[in-house]
Amino acid sequence: MSIQVNNLSKKYGEQYAIDGLDFELRKGEIVGFLGPNGAGKTTTMKILTGYIPQSEGVAQICNIEVSTKNKEVKKRVGYLPEHNPLYLDMYVTEYLEFISRIQGVQRRKQRIEEMIERTGLGPERHKLISSLSKGYRQRVGLAQAMLQDPEVLILDEPTSGLDPNQLVEIRNLIRTFGKDKTVLFSSHIMQEIQALCNRVIILNKGKIVADEPIDRLNGLVKGNKRIFLEFDKEVDPSPLTLIEGVIDLNQLSKTKFELNVTNEKDIRSDVFNQIIKQKWTLLEMKQEESSVENVFQQLTKND
């Protein structure tokens, strides 16, 4: 296993940041690590990379226990924290040279050139990091994380604050790196998770509430579909809640509504018949299949 976690917990005083986590990641997996703010994602990543110790349990990277062989683990892990800790007064190549010396990278010059090419930093290599855009700074962060050619890549919010073009570029980099490595990354951008991951782990209040291949997430929640309705004027939607298969109804505006419905059958004809019965004028009916965002919201919403 590239990453193996058993009963992993971290306690601050009387409060658990994470509580009894168990999961395994294999080589070649790109796994999305999701959860609301404060769910324990960053804490878990810091334990896996050896930056903080756990309170209980075991964390292993490539069958090496993190807490007892920290230095060995760090040789096998590339880490990009949420707040990319770059030296802004260094030039790009100078910074990568500095990091490669600290990490004890073999064939430093060759490896730096490889990372500059793979991350597309060539045109910016002689610039000060302080002059780079957010997207290029993230590329520098990815380049330093990959300098040792690690077996495991751990990325904490790598696409945060990027514009749409930069998102695509960083997404492609992660996909490329993930072909022969294990990638664990957190993001609040659900489209990124849907586009990149073959598996998702969702945390809530320090516990795992889902660990599934991305195509099986829909089965974890009762409401697998949403039906959006728009009428020509304000209506009382209560008759719609009587339809078999409707779980709940949300009013989006005076004339727009959202129905959360089961995945057992298509109830659009029942909805339409009820609308005819009520003599309402329907402007639009649209059904949306469940997405990672829908599942995430239902599994992590407040009790």
N, C-alpha and C positions, 0 to 999 in steps of 0.2 A: 504493500500500500504506500502511496505517496504521502498521504496524510491520514493519520488514525487518531481519533479522539475518543476517550472512554471516561464517562462520568466526570467531565471537566467542569469545574466550578471556580468562581472568583468571588470572594466576599470582602466587602468593605464595611467594617464594623458589624452591624447586624443585618446588613442588606446584601443580597446576592446580585452581582452584575450579570453573571451567567450561572445557571444552576443545572448540573447534571447533564451536560451535552454529550451525545454519542453520535459520531458519523465517521465515514471513511470516504476518501477520494482516491481514485485510481489514475494512473498515467493516461494522458490524453483527454481527461474530462475538463470541461469548462463549466464551473459551477457558480451560479449566482447566489450571493449571500445577502438575504433581504431581511428587513425588519424596520420598525419605526425608530426614530431617534431615541437612544437610550435602551434599545433592546439587547445590546451586548455584542454587536458585530465587531466593532473596533477592539473591544476588550479581548475577544477571541483571537483576532488577528495578531494582536500584540503578544499574546501568550504563545501562539504558534511560531512567531518569529523570534521569540526569546527576549523580548523587551521588558516584559513583566512576568512574574511567576504566577502560577495558578495556586489556589487555596487547597483544592482537592482534585483528584483524578490524574489522568495521564494524557499527555499529548506527544505524538511521535511524528517525525518527518523522515520518510524513507527508512522506517524501522529504527530510527535513532530517537531516544527520549530527549525531548527539548530541555527539560529541567536539569538533567545531569550531564549532557554533552552539548552545551549551548554553542560552542565554537564550531563543532562539527555540523550542527544543524544550519548555522548561518552560511556555511559554504554551499549548501544545497538549496537555499531559499533566496529568491529575489523579491524585494519588498518595496512597494510604493505606498507610503502613508497618505492619508487624506490630505494633509497639508504638506505638500512637496517641499522637503527641506533643502533647497538649493542655496549655494553661495552666489548671490546675485552679482558680486563684484568680480567673478571669474569669467573667463571666456569658456565657451562650450567645450572645446577640446581640452583646455587646461583643467576644467572641472572633472571630466571623465578620466584624465590621466591621474589626477589626485585621488579619485575614488578607487581606481584600479590598483594603485599602490597600497592604499589602506587595506583593500580586500585581498591583496596578494595574488592578483590575477596573473596567470601565465601568458606569455606572448602578448604583452600589454598593447603594443602598438597595433598589432594585427587585429586584436579583439576590439579595440576602440574604433578602428576603421570599419570593421564589420557592423558594429552597432550604429555608427553614424549613417552608414548606407541603409541598413534595415529600417531605421526609424526616420529616414528622410531628412536628416539634420545637415546634409552636405552644404546647402546654401547658407546656413546659419552658423557653421562651425567656428568661424572666427569672430563672432559677435559676443558681446557681453550678455550674460544670461538676463541681466536686468532689462535689456532692450528687447527681449523676446516676447511674443504674444503668449497668452495662457496655453494655447494649443502646443506651441513649440516647447514651452517649459515642461509640459506633461511628457513630451517626447524625450526630453533630456532625462526626466525621472524614469521613464521606461528603459532608456538606454543604460542608465546606471544600475537599474534592477537586473538587467540581463547580462552585465559585463562578465559575471562568473560563469555564464551558461548554466544557470541553476536548473534543477529538476522540477522545482515548485515555484510558481509565481503567485504572490499574494498582493492584490491591488485593492486599496481602500478608496472608494469613490474616484476612480481614475478619470471619469468624464465630467466631473462636477465643474460647472461654470463655463463649459465649452459651447461655441456656437455650432449650428447644425453641420457645417462643413467639417469642423474640427472633430465633432462626434464621429462622423463617418471614418475619418482618417485614423483616429485612435481605436475605434472598433475593429478596423481592418488589421491594425497592428496586433491587437490582442488575439484576434482569430488566427493570425499567422503564427504567433508565439505558442498558441495553444495546441498546435498540431502535434508537437512531440513533447509537451510538458503538461503538468497539472496546473490549472489556473483556478484560483478562488478569488472572486472579486465581488465587492459590494457596490451597490448603486441604488439611487432613488429613481432612476430613469427606467421605467418598466419596459419601454421599447428596446432599450439596450439588452436587458435580460432576455426578452423574447427573441431578439435577433441573434444573440451570441451563445446562449447557454443550452446545454442538453440536459441540465438538471438544476433544481432550485432547492435551497435550504432557507426556510423562513423562521426567523426568531421573533418571539414576542415575550416581553417581560423576562428575559433571560433564559427562556426555554424554547426548544425546537417545537414548532407547531406544524411544520410540514417539511418533508424531505422526499422529493419525488422527481422522476423525469418530467420535463416540462410539459410533455403531451398528456400526462396523467393528472395534472393539477386540478382539472375541472371536476374530477370525481370527489374532491375533498370538501366541497361546499354544496349546500342544498340548492342554492339558486345558481344554475349554470348559464342562464340566459337572461338578457334584459330586452324588454320591448319598450320602445319609445313611441309615445303618442302625442300628436298635436291636433287640437280642435280649433274651430274658427272663433270660438268664444269661450268664456268661463263656464265650466260644468262641475257638477258634484260627482267625483269619481268613485264614490263608495260602491256602486253596483259592480265595478270591475273587480273588486276584492272578493266577490262571491264566486268568481269563476274558479273551477277546480284547476289546480296547478299554479295559481298565483300565490306567491309567498308574502310579498309585501308591495306597497305602492309608495312611491316618492313623488311629491309635487315639485316640479322644477320651476314652474311659473304658473300664472293664472290659467294658461291654456295648454301647458306641456306637462306630461307625466312620464314616469319611468316605472315599469312593472318588472319586479324580479320574479322569475318563474322557474319551475323545475325543468329538468332536462329530459323528462320521461316521454313527453310527446309535444308535438307542435300545437299550441293552443291559439294560434292567431285567428283561426276561423271562429273559435268561441268568443274571442275578444271582439271580432268584427260583428258577430251576431248580437252581442250585447249592446254594441254601439248603435246598431240599427234599431234595436228594441227601445233604446232611450231617445231615439230620434236626434242624435247628435250629428253634426257635420264634421267628418274626419278629414283633416288636411294631410296627415302623414302617419304611417305606421312603419317602424323600422325595428328589425330584430338584430341584436348584437350578440354573438357568441361570447362566452366567457373568455377573459384574457388573464394574464398574470396579474394585472392591476386589480381586476375584480376579485380574484381569489385572495390576493394580498389584503385588500380592504376588509374582506369578510373574516379572515383569520386573525387579523390584528386589531379590529375595532374594539373600542372600549366596552367592557361588560356593562 
